[in-house]
């Protein structure tokens, strides 16, 4: 049985789902269809469409995927909340990396659900966020807490790390960034230190896992 206090039957929770995978949207719609206290009012398959659908329907809850065509879920959330600061948005993602989570929370996410747990957690999270609560899965909260207070990589260090991930050597990175090879080496040393990585490959692995960079 679904938990949480239900709104009256006359006022169902109005939901917008934004995800580029039609199967996931259909699965969510099937779950919601069984509930008397909520309804899907719109669906979007891109970030820009999510912003447009939000403006058109003003849903109570928005379920937002982070990785979508055109603009990302984070950018869509920022655009929505710039105009509608009280928008209640729940992030749906396959990703539990702490940096990705923090970006979502800074953009205003009120809830966070890993896609593998949608069937177990979706309805309860929708009701909780609609009631004004915030919901972060324990394992996600733990990952965020583990890295709290750590030094973030600078914009230039992120550039270097992305080029390392793309398979470039220091000399090639230096040429692409119009800096000296010594400068690149200095950035690499700083990256390894901040990420507590053993080497370049390890740094890339850590960065991908934590959501610092994407490939």
For each residue, the residues with C-beta under 8 A, 3 or more apart:
1:
2: 35 123 124 127
3: 124 127
4: 123 124 127 128 131
5: 127 131
6: 36 37 127
7: 11 12 13 37 130
8: 11
9: 12 36 37
10:
11: 7 8
12: 7 9 36 37 38 39
13: 7 37 38 39 60 61 126 127 130
14: 38 39 41 57 58 59 60 61
15: 32 38 39 40 41 59 60 61 62 63 126
16: 40 41 42 43 44 50 53 54 57 59 61 62 63
17: 25 28 29 40 42 43 44 62 63
18: 43 44 45 47 49 50 53 62 63 64 65 68 73 76
19: 24 25 28 44 45 63 64 65 68 92
20: 45 46 65 67 68 69
21: 24 25 65
22: 25 26 45
23: 26 27
24: 19 21 27 28 65 92 115 118
25: 17 19 21 22 28 29 43 45
26: 22 23 29 30
27: 23 24 30 31 118 119
28: 17 19 24 25 31 32 40 63 118 122
29: 17 25 26 32 33 40 43
30: 26 27 33 34
31: 27 28 34 35 118 119 122 123
32: 15 28 29 35 38 39 40 123
33: 29 30 40
34: 30 31
35: 2 31 32 38 123
36: 6 9 12
37: 6 7 9 12 13 127
38: 12 13 14 15 32 35 61 123 126
39: 12 13 14 15 32
40: 15 16 17 28 29 32 33 43
41: 14 15 16 57 59
42: 16 17 53 56 57 59
43: 16 17 18 25 29 40 53
44: 16 17 18 19 49 50 52 53
45: 18 19 20 22 25 49 68 69
46: 20 49 50 68 69 70 71
47: 18 50 51 68 69 70 71 72 73 75 76
48: 51 52 70 71 76
49: 18 44 45 46 52 53
50: 16 18 44 46 47 53 54 62 64 68 73 76 80
51: 47 48 54 55 71 76 79 80
52: 44 48 49 55 56
53: 16 18 42 43 44 49 50 56 57
54: 16 50 51 57 58 59 62 80 84 87
55: 51 52 58 83
56: 42 52 53
57: 14 16 41 42 53 54
58: 14 54 55 84
59: 14 15 16 41 42 54 62
60: 13 14 15 88 130
61: 13 14 15 16 38 88 89 90 126 129 130
62: 15 16 17 18 50 54 59 80 87 88 89 90
63: 15 16 17 18 19 28 89 90 92 122 126
64: 18 19 50 73 76 77 89 90 91 92 109
65: 18 19 20 21 24 68 73 91 92 93
66: 72 73 74 91 92 93 95 100 104
67: 20 72 73 93 95 214
68: 18 19 20 45 46 47 50 65 71 72 73 76
69: 20 45 46 47
70: 46 47 48
71: 46 47 48 51 68 75 76 79
72: 47 66 67 68 75 76
73: 18 47 50 64 65 66 67 68 76 77 91 93 104
74: 66 77 78 103 104 107
75: 47 71 72 78 79
76: 18 47 48 50 51 64 68 71 72 73 79 80
77: 64 73 74 80 81 87 89 104 107 108 109
78: 74 75 81 82 107 108
79: 51 71 75 76 82 83
80: 50 51 54 62 76 77 83 84 87 89
81: 77 78 84 85 87 89 107 108
82: 78 79 85
83: 55 79 80
84: 54 58 80 81 87
85: 81 82 108
86:
87: 54 62 77 80 81 84 108
88: 60 61 62 110 129 130
89: 61 62 63 64 77 80 81 108 109 110 111
90: 61 62 63 64 109 110 111 112 113 125 126 129 135
91: 64 65 66 73 104 109 111 112 113
92: 19 24 63 64 65 66 113 115 118
93: 65 66 67 73 96 100 104 112 113 114 115
94: 114 115 116
95: 66 67 100 114 211
96: 93 100 101 114 137 139 140 143
97: 100 101 143 209 210 211 212
98: 101 102 143 144 146 147 210 211
99: 102 103 147 210 211 212
100: 66 93 95 96 97 103 104 210 211
101: 96 97 98 104 105 112 136 140 143 144 211
102: 98 99 105 106 144
103: 74 99 100 106 107 211
104: 66 73 74 77 91 93 100 101 107 109 112
105: 101 102 108 109 112 136
106: 102 103
107: 74 77 78 81 103 104
108: 77 78 81 85 87 89 105
109: 64 77 89 90 91 104 105 112
110: 88 89 90 129 133 134 135
111: 89 90 91 125 126 128 129 134 135 136
112: 90 91 93 101 104 105 109 135 136 137 140
113: 90 91 92 93 117 118 121 122 125 135 137
114: 93 94 95 96 117 137 140
115: 24 92 93 94 118
116: 94
117: 113 114 120 121 137
118: 24 27 28 31 92 113 115 121 122
119: 27 31 122
120: 117
121: 113 117 118 124 125 137
122: 28 31 63 113 118 119 125 126
123: 2 4 31 32 35 38 126 127
124: 2 3 4 121 127 128
125: 90 111 113 121 122 128 129 135
126: 13 15 38 61 63 90 111 122 123 129 130
127: 2 3 4 5 6 13 37 123 124 130 131
128: 4 111 124 125 131 133 135
129: 61 88 90 110 111 125 126 132 133 134 135
130: 7 13 60 61 88 126 127
131: 4 5 127 128
132: 129
133: 110 128 129
134: 110 111 129
135: 90 110 111 112 113 125 128 129
136: 101 105 111 112 140 141 144
137: 96 112 113 114 117 121 140 141
138: 141 142
139: 96 142 143
140: 96 101 112 114 136 137 143 144
141: 136 137 138 144 145
142: 138 139 145 146
143: 96 97 98 101 139 140 146 147
144: 98 101 102 136 140 141 147 148
145: 141 142 148
146: 98 142 143
147: 98 99 143 144 150 210
148: 144 145
149:
150: 147 194
151: 194
152: 194
153: 157 158 161 191 194 195 212
154: 157 158 190
155: 158 159
156: 159 160 177 187
157: 153 154 160 161 187 190 191 194
158: 153 154 155 161 162 212 213
159: 155 156 162 163 177
160: 156 157 163 164 173 177 184 187 188 191
161: 153 157 158 164 165 191 203 204 207 212 213
162: 158 159 165 166 213
163: 159 160 166 168 172 173 176 177
164: 160 161 167 168 173 188 200 203 204
165: 161 162 204 207 208 213 215
166: 162 163 215
167: 164
168: 163 164 172 173 176
169: 172 173
170: 173 174 181 184 185 188
171: 174 175 181
172: 163 168 169 175 176
173: 160 163 164 168 169 170 176 177 184
174: 170 171 177 179 180 181 183 184
175: 171 172 178
176: 163 168 172 173
177: 156 159 160 163 173 174 184
178: 175
179: 174 183 184
180: 174 183 184
181: 170 171 174 184 185
182: 185 186
183: 174 179 180 186 187
184: 160 170 173 174 177 179 180 181 187 188
185: 170 181 182 188 189
186: 182 183 189 190
187: 156 157 160 183 184 190 191
188: 160 164 170 184 185 191 192 200
189: 185 186 192 193
190: 154 157 186 187 193 194
191: 153 157 160 161 187 188 194 195 197 203
192: 188 189 195 196 197 198 199 200 203
193: 189 190 196
194: 150 151 152 153 157 190 191
195: 153 191 192 202 203 206 207 212
196: 192 193 206
197: 191 192 200 202 203 205 206
198: 192 202
199: 192 202 203
200: 164 188 192 197 203 204
201: 204 205
202: 195 197 198 199 205 206
203: 161 164 191 192 195 197 199 200 206 207
204: 161 164 165 200 201 207 208 213
205: 197 201 202 208 209
206: 195 196 197 202 203 209 210 212
207: 161 165 195 203 204 210 212 213
208: 165 204 205 211 212 213 214 215
209: 97 205 206
210: 97 98 99 100 147 206 207
211: 95 97 98 99 100 101 103 208 214
212: 97 99 153 158 161 195 206 207 208
213: 158 161 162 165 204 207 208
214: 67 208 211
215: 165 166 208
